[in-house]
Structures are given as structure tokens and as C-alpha cells.
Amino acid sequence: MQARVAATERLTPGMIRVVLDGGDLERFEMPDATDAYINVAFRPAGASYDEVFDPRAVRETCPAEEWPARRRYTVRSWDTATHALTLDVVVHADEGVASRWALNAGPGDVLVFEGPGGGYRPSPGADWHLLVGDESALPSIAASLEALSAGERAVVRVVCDGPSYEIPLTTAADLDLQWLHRYGDERDASLLRVAVEAVEFGEGTPFGFVHGEADEIRGVRRLLLERGLTRQDLSCSPYWRRSMTDEAWRRIKREYVAAMEADAPV
């Protein structure tokens, strides 16, 4: 599929909102998930094919150096009436193909993608909801909070670089929100785990949505299993890994997730 940039907005120093319309979006079918995502294909500079392309056909017919870079982005929102698709993209200065694209995107620019997919939506049957992550998980956390109803309990812990990196989060639920600001040293790796360890569970069992940096997510997952949750009580996904490029992380992610899943018994 493909769509075109309608507008962009700088939400924080580290996040850009990109609104897409046109293209194939009349055929876009949003899954019933608040972690819905698309798999984006970024054409490399100097590629011999057009800006609108079939990623699978390119891999079959073009040399490897012309293959598009692949990234996965959460759908922040989908407007069924206007066929507008909104992505909130984390950017790091001018590092990485996705950051460069988002920083320079303008009206009319094409974005090629496959999907959507997704598998999580807050269950109304959960006793309460625990949502944990970093900037990369914010689109899913924000969409999940908007899906909750009055009377439900949501505990949210988000790590970011500082106050200017926080975004408004709205919900009808009873919200317990803490922003955790990085120090820029070794303490950052344990910020989420320490914060979750301090959460009073009270009555009932939460359903945990734990997404973000790989080692941080793995540590929080292990802690929650130790506190009595099961794998069925958790949606955990490592989006990226500290000190690794996106390409290097994609090469080992499958093995890493398998090892994470083996950390503790059901």
C-alpha cells in the first residue's frame, strides 16, 4: 500500500506526528487493536525504481543494495470518515533512515507500507491495566488509554528524556501516571523496573502492556512474572535495543524474543 503526507507536526523534541491520506488508504482496514502497526519500506537514495513500488517485487528483482529499509510504526489513530492515518514517529536528530524521513517529510511525499497488523486492545475483563514503556510505546499507550472507560483503573509508567518530551495523555479511566526522566547514565536502564516494583497492585490482577527498549522490557516482564502474573496476563514487545542500530537489532530480534519468553515458566 502507499499513502501521501498530508501534514506534519513536531509534538516534542523527539517526536513528529505525520498525517497521511490519499493513495491506497480507501482500502485500509484498521484491526481492532490499540497497538496496530504498519511495516514501512523506505526507498534508498538513488534507487532505480519509482517512489511507488512493491517491496516484495523489489527484493525479487533488484540487487540487495537497492532493497528498501524496513521499519514498523504504530498507528496513533485512523479516521474512517476521512481516511486519514496518523503516525507519531520517534526521531533522534538526523540518525537513521526513519528519523531522516520524518524530519524532512512534507505534503505530497509518498510512504510505502504493508499491513496493518496488531494484537492488543485493553480487555474490559481485566481487573486493571498496567501500561509501561518509553517514547516508542507512547502511540500505543495513548490509543489504549483512549479506549478505556470510566471506572476502569490504569497505571502508566513512561520513561523519556525530560519534561519537554512528555505528551498529553487523555482517558476516561482512573489514571495513575508517572513520567520517569532519564539521568543520562547507567541508572536509566533500571528506571522502569524500579517504578513498576513500587506499584501497589491492590486487589485483582492487572493486564500488563510492556513495550519499549529490549533489556528494560525484559527486566519488567521478569519482575511481573515474579509478582504472580502469567504470560497470558502480558503483552510484551521489545521495539529496539540500546547501543544497537535498527538493522543489527532486526537481525537478532527473533532469537532475543525467544530467550525472553523462556525466562520464566507459565
HELIX and SHEET records of a PDB file:
HELIX    1   1 LEU A   25  ARG A   27  5                                   3    
HELIX    2   2 PRO A   55  THR A   61  1                                   7    
HELIX    3   3 ALA A   64  GLU A   66  5                                   3    
HELIX    4   4 VAL A   97  ASN A  104  1                                   8    
HELIX    5   5 GLU A  135  ALA A  137  5                                   3    
HELIX    6   6 LEU A  138  ALA A  147  1                                  10    
HELIX    7   7 PRO A  163  TYR A  165  5                                   3    
HELIX    8   8 GLU A  186  SER A  190  5                                   5    
HELIX    9   9 LEU A  191  GLU A  197  1                                   7    
HELIX   10  10 ALA A  214  GLU A  226  1                                  13    
HELIX   11  11 ARG A  231  ASP A  233  5                                   3    
HELIX   12  12 ASP A  246  GLU A  261  1                                  16    
SHEET    1   A 7 GLN A   2  THR A  12  0                                        
SHEET    2   A 7 MET A  15  ASP A  21 -1                                        
SHEET    3   A 7 ALA A  84  VAL A  90 -1                                        
SHEET    4   A 7 ALA A  69  ASP A  79 -1                                        
SHEET    5   A 7 TYR A  37  PHE A  42 -1                                        
SHEET    6   A 7 VAL A 110  GLY A 117 -1                                        
SHEET    7   A 7 GLN A   2  THR A  12 -1                                        
SHEET    1   B 5 ASP A 174  HIS A 181  0                                        
SHEET    2   B 5 ARG A 153  CYS A 160  1                                        
SHEET    3   B 5 TRP A 128  GLY A 133  1                                        
SHEET    4   B 5 PRO A 206  GLU A 213  1                                        
SHEET    5   B 5 LEU A 234  TRP A 240  1                                        
END                                                                             
